[in-house]
Amino acid sequence: ACGVLAQAIGAAARAVGGACGANPIPLVVPCQRVAGAGGSLGGFMGARNEGFELSIKRWLLAHEGARRG
């Protein structure tokens, strides 16, 4: 989750989320692996609402063999 990553690098969770949302090369820098608060899917490619971007995130995570929880 953003908060766990933020704590590990000494940053704020909001800053981590902002950096992931502004990532210009999401397939090279794998920000799809960063979950939202409470294990939610979170956002991807700057999108927070359900749509094309989050469907890409779901596909990438499934392709990588990610499991919830």
C-alpha positions, 0 to 999 in steps of 0.5 A, a space after each residue: 500500500 502507499 502508506 507502507 511504501 511511504 514509511 519505508 522511504 520516509 515520505 508521505 503516502 499522498 506523495 507516493 500516490 502522486 508519484 505513481 499517478 504521474 509516472 510517465 512509464 508505468 510499464 517500466 516503473 511498475 506502479 501497478 503493484 502499489 495498492 491503495 489504503 486498506 488493500 483497495 485497488 487504488 488508482 493507475 495512470 492518474 485515474 482513480 475511478 473505474 475505467 480503462 486505466 484500472 482495467 489495465 492495472 487489473 490485467 497487469 496484476 493478474 498477468 504477474 500472478 498477484 493475489 489479493 490479500 
